[in-house]
Structures are given as C-alpha cells and as structure tokens.
C-alpha cells in the first residue's frame, strides 16, 4: 500500500521524490516488524514463563485436591502461543498407597487439562519438600 501510494502520488503530483520516501517508509516498517518478531521469538526460545493468571489457576486447582499436603515450586515454560509445559513437585498426604498416588496424579492432570487446555505436557512429581524429610540412603 505504501509503495502504491508513493508511486501514485509521485506521478499525480509530479513530485518524483515521493517514490524514494515511500521506499524508506517500507524499510522502516520492515525493520520495526523484524525487531518485534525477534523479541517475541527470542522470548519463546529462551523458555519464557507462562503468565501469572495461568499459574494461579494451576496452584488453585492443585490446592483443591484433598490428597495434596503441600505444593512446591510451579515451573512453566511457554512452548508456543497457546501451549505450555508444566512441572511441579507436590507432597502427598501420608498414608497413601502407590496406586492412590498414581490415581491422584492422573486426576490432577485431568483437572488441569479441564481448566486450561493449553497446558500440553504436565509433570507432577511426588517429592518431600522439607529437607528433614530426606533420608540419607548411604547411611545403611
């Protein structure tokens, strides 16, 4: 459109300088778009964290699960405009069997996909969150 207007006005107004001005404007437009796209693409390449609202929804969804005692750090990475990766460590309440923990993890994944379908891969790791919970396995 800029090129068309530059040529059209240069001929119509008999002012040949308008054509090179239009070319300069096109160059500035392309440079601006390149900077914008570079910023956005660079953020995605660096593993940009997802937005705070989505993290709050994830934390609230996990907190609603009666099997979870404590939620660790929620790590997210934006994989694309509408897709994110989620990794979180959770401490389950004591006394759950392995089968119950597996069912709870699957239930949490389903609940998270239901609330936010853009979370692609979800990794939930049952971990002790307090250093005192770790046992030294080499002290046997």
HUFEN-V526142 format. One record per backbone hydrogen bond with DSSP energy under -1.0 kcal/mol. CO is the residue of the C=O (numbers start at 0). NH is the residue of the N-H. If there is no record, write none. Layout:
# HUFEN-V526142
co: {CO:CO}
nh: {NH:NH}
This chain:
# HUFEN-V526142
co: {0:1:2:3:4:5:6:7:8:9:14:16:17:18:19:20:21:22:23:24:25:26:27:28:29:30:31:32:33:34:35:36:37:38:39:40:41:42:43:47:50:51:52:53:54:55:56:57:58:59:61:64:66:69:74:76:82:82:83:84:85:86:87:88:89:90:90:96:97:98:99:100:101:102:103:104:105:106:107:108:109:110:111:115:117:117:120:122:124:129:130:135}
nh: {4:5:6:7:8:9:10:11:12:14:17:20:21:22:23:24:25:26:27:28:29:30:31:32:33:34:35:36:37:38:39:40:41:42:43:44:45:47:46:77:54:55:56:57:58:59:60:61:62:63:64:67:92:90:86:84:78:79:119:76:122:74:124:71:126:68:69:100:101:102:103:104:105:106:107:108:109:110:111:112:113:114:115:118:83:119:85:87:89:132:133:138}
